[in-house]
Amino acid sequence: MPYLAAAEVDSIQDYIFRSARMKEIVGASNIIRRFSSEMPDIVYKGLGFADCEGAKIVSNGGKIFYEFADDRGKANKFLFTLRDLFAYYFNGSLSISDVVAYTNGGFSDKAREVMKTLERNRMTGAAYGRTAQVPYAAYCMSCGRDAAQERDGDEALCRTCLIKRAERDGMKNLSKDKNGLFAVYIERLEALGLNCSNISEIEDLGGIGEKNSVAYIKADGNSIGALFGACPDKGKYKTLSQDLNDILWQSYAEISVCIADWLKSKKPSFNKLPSLPIIMGGDDNLFVVPAEIAIDTASRFAQLFQDKWKESQDTDISMSLAVVICKTNYPHKTA
């Protein structure tokens, strides 16, 4: 009898935006992306299984959903190992579901049951412990919440922010970080004929216009959860997750080509990434663009997503958008 098991990073927005510096924010997003896409397969193989792809249902954007054949014990060990690894190495909290058995034809109901147990455990379980507030301690100059442990240049940082900053610095090595935000973004752009491997910082995008401003664009697909809840089997659930990720990235890449053309018209020597991806996973997306073209970019992105979804899934879907325009030095968490 097969079993279903799921895990999800807790308070993703808080984990990413707890830090004040863009380096740590992008690094945190990449940590979640790489952990959820790479670590489950490593743990799964470590338990003696071979067919990762056959077992994997969802593995991106901080969400992990796997099937185990006839071994409840190993399914539980898989979940607890992932939870402990994320806490130990990245100082974060990962909620895990109960392991639920299902029979052929009962996937849809059991998948919803797994997600309900995941949410229940998230609400009742204790989060990974934070550093206690004690007198005479230097606190992190980025998040201001945990005690500083080391200095990075002139900044005293806590362990969590140091990990995030190191992750962001490592993202520059595109050959090693093949699943990272920048590597995937550049690969998509190159497929569309746009070659630019120089990473943009937020100041680069804000420096194009006269007011040194950028725009944060938050995009969220509507009723995505209901679509997953209606999936009749594991194959459809997995395909829907992969199609959603592919459609979002393709829409983002195509609108980025338009941004690049606009940037070249303003500054012909500009040869960096036309946008800064912060969160790209599932139906939850956040990226930065020059302020002058924010509204047009947001509306085109939503239209591209809706058109591609219609073409791929033969169903209509809508997208909610939020745009915040601010100075490049405006606090990212507030934006």
Order of alpha helices (4+ residues) and beta strands (2+ residues): beta-alpha-alpha-alpha-beta-beta-alpha-beta-beta-alpha-beta-beta-alpha-alpha-alpha-beta-alpha-alpha-beta-beta-alpha-beta
